[in-house]
Amino acid sequence: MFTLNEQSLDLKSLLDALQADQHLTATDSCQVREQASRYSAHHPLETIAALGLEDRCQPGQLLNLDALCQWLAQKVGQPYLRIDPMQLDLAQVNGLISPAFAQRHGILIVANDANAITVASAEPYQQLWQADLARSLGKPIRRVLASPLQIRQLGQSLFRLAHSVQGAQHQQATSLGELEHLLELGKRQADATADDAHIVHIVDWLLQYAIEQRASDIHLEPRREQGHLRYRIDGLLHTVYAFPASVTLAVVSRLKHLGRMDVAEKRRPQDGRVKSSLPGGSEVELRLSTLPTPFGEKLVLRLFDPRQLQEDFDQLGLEGEPLAQWQTLLQRRQGILLVTGPTGSGKTSTLYASLKQLATPQVNLCTIEDPIERLEPAFNQMQVQPALGLGFAEGVRTLLRQDPDIIMIGEIRDRETALVAVQAALTGHLVLSTLHTNDTCSAITRLLELGVADYLIRATLGGVMAQRLIRLLCQACQGRPSNDPCQVCRGTGYFGRTGLFELLIPSDSLRARIGASTDLAELQRQALAEGLQDLRSCGEAKVARGLTRSEEVLRVCS
């Protein structure tokens, strides 16, 4: 046991204790002491971890910073906390202590409830700050031990965020009606005032943080008293922060300007695009959409991170016989191939993976999209412009005069688009598009509802792919419950997603059942009788392989 009291941990004491517990040998300790001067780590635990030594108690395991912190917590009898930023109530913990006080003592407040303040520290023997903090906040202090690296990095980020939020709120303290100067925010970034810089920093933070957390969408939702910031991660929304109402509106204005939207127009929905730089030098593209509400504009940003893009079918989860059948369909010279599913089910990823396989120098591949979600140099892409009278149907008619081999239509929404897609297929083109239906057979009845003649469907429909995205079991914890939540998946048991696929290639007998009075249930029975593997069956196969759970399949497929 350490003999330190009211002192910071030092390298010698830690090495002696690790050696006494047989985690290190005497040779290991000497190696650390000899090389310690080469590392400018802030904490001795970081110095030991930097050498990547083997844990002699667990051969094959390294004494990394996480393992060392767990050992120290057990040694001193304090709970160990892997700090998950997404689990912190940032609005509750920010602003309780000054950055100088936190930095001086190496602490970070991680929870604030009715009974106590939870404080993370990597110095278990420093006590002086505890009484001062308890007296200042009027609550007892609950101590936990955490990684010094996490405490330092998160502290810097969160204190900067809190400072920016407070500064922006102070600027708007007079009234919500005095936000008009923020309509110009960003137009003069080079000479922005300090108050403007607060909003700029908040926007930079929420974009960078979303990328770090693997978010697919960012939601900014205004309310009467405050606005909510939420991220969609692996298909589920997580609340991240509660901004003051005035700050929320200012952040929305800043993002609208970045997306080249009309900042002054708040009464009608708008769409925009913006690019943000990543630390590695690459860029992430964001698609913006606003929605007027009684308390201001709701803004949703969809992120397209090139590091997260799934470029091939294996990454999408399409494999085995369905993959072979789909690739055979893609070799057709004409006909219609449809991908169906709800919004956010991965239809665009499947289409782009298919198109990238088809986009060779020997073909002219053209798309009409709303909007263009990914810029691809191998395609000729065109965006719908309703204000100019350019819809999907008009776009396809234009593309047909461009000598295309393959046409991708972003979505078949109406009768006119459906008919022009059929016409393109009949005139010797391969047409790929999407429909919003729940399964493959519903795509047939949907085309009938749109007014496409049954004989045209029988003549042109090559295949329909329905799909969903399900969460994958976390490889680190395999979804097993634990008192110590998994750091990788945040205790959810899931990390990442994969696709479920249902591929229908209409047989002659199924085509014969397509008519003006076609019954959906009858089509489904016929397809299943002919061996269709539906979405639920695909999910059950992934459950049998240990990739996910039955309840996750039911959640997505019910």
N, C-alpha and C positions, 0 to 999 in steps of 0.2 A: 504494500500500500504506500502511496505517496506520503511524504511528510510535509509537503508544501502547505502553507496556510496564508491566505491573502496574498498569494503571489501568482505570477503567470507561470504556466508550464514551461519547462526548459527541456532542451534536447537530451541532456544527460539523464535527467530523472525518467523521461519517457523510455529511453533506450534501456536503462537499468530495469524498469518494470517489465518491459517487453521480453527482455532476456530472462528475468526471473520467472515469467509465465511461459517460457520456452517457445515463444513466437519467433524469437531471433536467437542466433548463436552469438558467441563472443566475436567471431570473425565478422558476422553481419554488422554488429554494433560498431566495430572498428571501421568498417567500410563506410558507414553512414557518417561517422565523425570526420573521416578523412575527406569526404566529398561534400560535406555540408556547406563549405564556403562557396561552392560552385552554384548553389541555389539561392535565389533571393526570395525565398518563400516568406510569407508573412507569419506563419505559424509553424512550430516544430513538427506537428503532425504532417503538414504538407511537405516538409523536407524529407521525412522518412518515406512518405508515399511516393515521392518523385523518383526514388531509386528503384522502385518496382521489385522489391525483395520478395522471396517466397515465404509464406507463412509456414514455419516449421511444424506447427501443430496440425496443419491441413496441407499436406503435400499437393502441389499442383495449383494451390490457391495463392493469389498475390495479396500482399499487405497494402492494398490500395487505401485511399483516404476514407472510403465508406467503411471498410473493415476495421481500420484503426479507430474511427469514431465509435463504432459499435463496441469495440473492446474497451475503450476508455469509459464509455457510458456505463457498461457493466462493472467496471473497476471501481468507479466512484459512486455507483448506486443512483444514477440519474437516468430518467427515460431518454432514449435516443429518438430523434426526430429527423427523418429525411424530409426536408422542407419541399413541399409541392406548391409552387406559386398559385396554381389553379385552385387549391383548396384554401388559400388565404382569403379572408374577407378584407380586401384591401382598404375599403372605405372605413372599416372599423379599426384597423390597426395603424393606418397612416396618421401622422400628425400627433401621436401621443407623446413622443419624445423628440428632442432635437437631433439632427444628424450628428452634431458635434459630440453629444453625450453618447449616442449609440456607437460612433466610431471610436471614441476614447476607450470605451469598455468592451468593444467587440461584441455587442448584443443586437438582437433583432426581436421586436415584438411580433409574435406569430398568431396570437389569438387574444380576443377581448370579450369575455362573457360576463354574466352577472356576478359570478363568484370569484373570479381571479383573472389576472393578466398572465398569459403564458409568454415567457421570454426564452429565446434560444441563445445559447452561449457555447463557445468552445473552451472556456476557461472555468472549470467547475469549482476552483478554489478561490475565485475572486468574489467577495461578498459585499464589499462596501457600497456598491451601487444599488444593491437590492433594497436596503432599507430606505434610501433616498427615493427610489422609484415608487415603492409601495406607499410612502407618505404623500408623494406628489400626486399619484393617481387615485389614492383612496381605496385601493384594493390590494389584497395579498398577491404575492408573486409566485407563480408556478414555474419552476425552472425545468428546461429540457436541454440536452446536449445535442448540438448539431455541427455539421461540417463548417469549419472556419471559412472555407472558400465560398460556400453557399451564403453564409451570413454576410460576408463582405460584398459579394456581387449583387445579391438581392437587395441588401441595404442601400447600396448606391443607386440602383435602379428605382426602388420604391420611394426613396426620399426625394429624388429628382421629380418623380411623378407627382408626389404630394405637393411639392413646392409649386409645380406648374399649375396644378388644379387650384390651389389656394390663390395663386397670383391671378389666374384667369377669372376666378370667382370674384375676387376683390375688384377687378376691373369692371365687372358687370353688376356691382352691388347696388347701383341706383335703381335699375329696373330692367326687365326683359326687353322693353321697347327701345333701349339704347344699344342694340346690337348692330345697328346699321353699318357702322364703320367696319365691322368684321366682314361685310360683304366684299370688301376689297382686300381682305387678308390673303396674303400669298402673292398678290400682284406686285408687291414691292419687297420681296423677301430680303433683298440685299440690304435695305435700310429699315427693316422691321423694328418696331419698338420692342422694349423688353416685355411689355404686356402681350404683344402679338406673338413673341417668341414662346410664351407659355403654351399657346394653342398649337403652335408648330411642333413643339416637343411632345405634347400629348398625342398628336396625330402620328408622329414618327414612332412613339412608343407603342401605340396600339397596333400599328401595322407590323412592326418588328416582333412584338410579343406574339401576335397571331401566327406568324411564320414559325417562330420557335416552338409553339405548342401544336403545330401540324393542323391548324384550323383550316377548314375548307370555306367557311363563311364567317363574316363579321356582321353582327347586328347592333345597330345603335337605335335604341327605342326611347323616344321622349315620353315623359310622364309629367304630371302636374308639378311635383316637387323636385324630381330628379330623373335622370335618364339612365337606362341600363345598357351596359356593354356586355354582349354575349358572344361566345365563339361556338361554332359547330365543329366538334371533334369526333371523328369516327361515327358521324351520323346523328349525334346527340348534342343538344345545346347546353352550354355551361355558362353561368353568370360569372363575369370577371370583375366588374367594377360598377359602382353606382356614382355617376357624376352629378353635380348640381345641374339643374335644368338649363341655366344660362350657358354653362360650359358645354353641355351636350349640343345645344343649337350652334354654338360657335365652332365646335369640332365638325359638325355636319357642313357648315358653310365652308370651312377650310377644305374638306374633302370634295365638296361639289366643285370648288374652283379648280382643284387639282385634276378633277375628271372632266374639265372643260364644259361644265354644265352652267345653266343660267342661275347664278346665285340668288338673284332677286326674285325669281319665280318660285313660289312656295305652294301654289294652288293645284298644280298638276304634276303627275309623275314624270320623272326624267330618268334617262339612262346615260351613263358615262363610262370612261375607261381611264385607268392611270397605271403607271409602272413605278415600282419601288425597287431600289437596289438592295441586294443581299450582301452580307459581309464578304462572301467569296468573290464578289465582282459580278455575278450573274444578276438577272432581274426577275422579279415576280410581277405578273400582270394581274390587275384587279378590275373586275366589272362592277360598276356601281348602279344601284337602282334606288330611287327615292319614292316615298309614298306619303301624301299629306295625311296628317292626323290632327285631332283637336288640340294637341299640345306641341305641334311642330312636325317637322318632317322626319319620318323613319327612314333610315338608310341601311341598306344591306350591300355588303361588298363580298363578291365571290373571288377567291384567290386561285390563281393558276401558277403554282410554284413549279418551275421546270425540274426541280429535284424530286418532286413527288409525282410527276406525270408517269402514267403507266403506258409504256410505248408498245408493248407487245401483248399477245393474248395470254401468255403464261402469267404475266403480272396481273392481268385482269381476272384470272381464275377460270378462263375458258380452256378446257383441256379434253383429252380423250376423243371419243367418237363425236360429240357435238362440235369440237374444234375442227376435226377433219371434214365433217359435213358442211360447216360454215365456209371453210376455205374452198371447198368444191363449188359452193354457190357463188363465191366471189370470182370464180373463173368464167362465169357465164358472160356472154357478150351482150345480152339484153334481158329485160325483165325488171321486176321490182323486188328489192330486199328491204324489209322493215325491221326496225329495232323499237321495241315498245317497253313502256314502264313509266312510273311516276317521275316527277321532277327529282333530280338528285340520285337517280338509280344507276348512273354510269353509262347512259346511252351515248353521250358524246364521246366518251373514252373509247367505247366499242367501235363507233363509226370512224373515229380518227385512226385507230389501230388498223381497221380494215382498209381505209383509204391510203394509208402510208404503205401498205402492202401492194396496193394496186397502182400507186403513182410511179410508174416507170417512164423512161424517156420515150417509149413507144406510144404512149396514150396521152390524150388531153383530158385531164380531170378538172372539172369545174364544180364549184359549190355556190349555193345561195343560202345565207345564214342570217339569223336574227338573235343576237348579234354574232359576229365572228368571234368565237370563243378562244381560238388559238391560231395565231398566224403561222402558216406552214408554207415554206418556200416551194414545196413540190406541188402545191395546188394553185389553181386560179380561183381566188375567193372573192365573192361579192356579198355585200350586206344589204339587207332589206332597208328601204328608206320610205316609210309610209307617207311622210310629208311631201315626198316628190312623186308619189303614185307608184313607187316600186315595191310591190309585194312579192310573195313567193311565186305566185302564178306568172306575174309579169317578168320576174327574174328568170324563171325556167324558159319562157318564150324567148327571152334574149339569149340565154345560154344555148338554145337549140340552133341559133344562127352563128354560133362560135365553133362549129365543127367539133362537138364534144364526143368523147367515147364513154365517159362515166360522169354522171351528174349526182351530186349529193344535195338534197333538199333538207334544210334544217328541221322542218316539221310540216306535216300535212295537217292543216288546221280547218280547212273549209273545202267545199265542193269544187270550187274552181281550181285550187291547188291539186286536189286529188285527181281531177280529170286531166290536167296538163301533165301530171306525173305519169299517168297511164298512157297518154299520147306519146310521151317521150320513150316509154318502154316499148310501145308498139312500133316505133320507128327506128328500132335497132340500137337503143342505148341501155346501159345498165344504170338503174336508178336506185340510190340508197336514201332512205329517209326514216323519220321517227313518227310514232303515234303515241298518244297518251292513253294506253289501255292497260288493263291489269294482267292480261295473259295473251298468248298467241292467237287463240281462236277469236278472242274479242276484237282483234285487229280486222278480221274478215267482216264481222258484223258492223264494225265502225265504218269501214269503207262503204258498205251497203247503205248505212244511215246517211253518209255524206252524199249519196246519189250516184255512186259508181255502179254501172250495170253489172249484174252477176257474171255475164259472159266475158266482160273485160277483166274482172278479177280472176276468173278461171284461166284466162289467156296470159296474164302478165305476172301474177304473184308467184315469185320463185320460192320465197321462204320468209318466215317471221321469227325473230328472236326476242323473247321477253326476258327481262333481267331485273335483279334486285342487288343491293349491296348489303352484306351481313358482316358483323364484326368478327374478327379472328381472336381465338384465345391467345392471351399473352404468352409468349414463349418463355418469359422469365419465371412466371409463377404458375402457368398452366391453369389460371383461373381459380386456384385453390384459395379458400378463405384463410386469412391470417390476422393475428393481432397486430402484426407489423405490416402495414399496407405496402404492396409492391411499388417500388419507385418508378418502374417503367410504365405501368398501366394506371397508376394512381389508385390502386385498389379496386378498379372496375373489373379486372379479370380479362379485359380485352385490349388488344392493341392492333391497329390496322384493320383493313377491310378487304374482302374479296367478293367476287361476283357469284350469283346464282343465275343459271341460264336455262331457258326452256326453248328449244328449237323445233319449230314446226315446218316440215317440208311437205306441202299438201300432196297426198297421193291421188291417183286417178279417182278412187272411190270417194275420197274426201272432197275433191273438186266437184264431183257430181252432186254433192249435197249442197253446194253453194247456189242459192237461189233467192228470189225476192222475199220468200217467206222462211228463210233459213232460221232455225232455232239454235241459239248459242249452246244450250245444254246438249243438244243432239250432236253438234260439231265436236264438243269436248269429249263426249263418250266415244265417238268414232276415232278421234285422235288418240285417246288413251288405249283403246282397243288395238290400235295399230302400233303401239309401243312408244308413244310420246312420253318422255321423261319430263314431268312438270317441275315447277320451281321447288315445291316441297320435297319431291323425290331427290332433286339435286342437293337440297340442303341436308337431307338425311344422309346422303352419301358423304358429305363433308363432316357431319357429326360422327359417322362411323370411322372416319380417318383421324378423328381427334382434333379437327381444325376449329370447331365451334361447338355450341351447345344447342340442344333441341329448343329451349325457350327462345333463343335468339332467332332460330329459323321460324318459329311460330310468330314472333313479334313482327318479322318482316313480311311473312307470307300470308298472314291472316287477313 
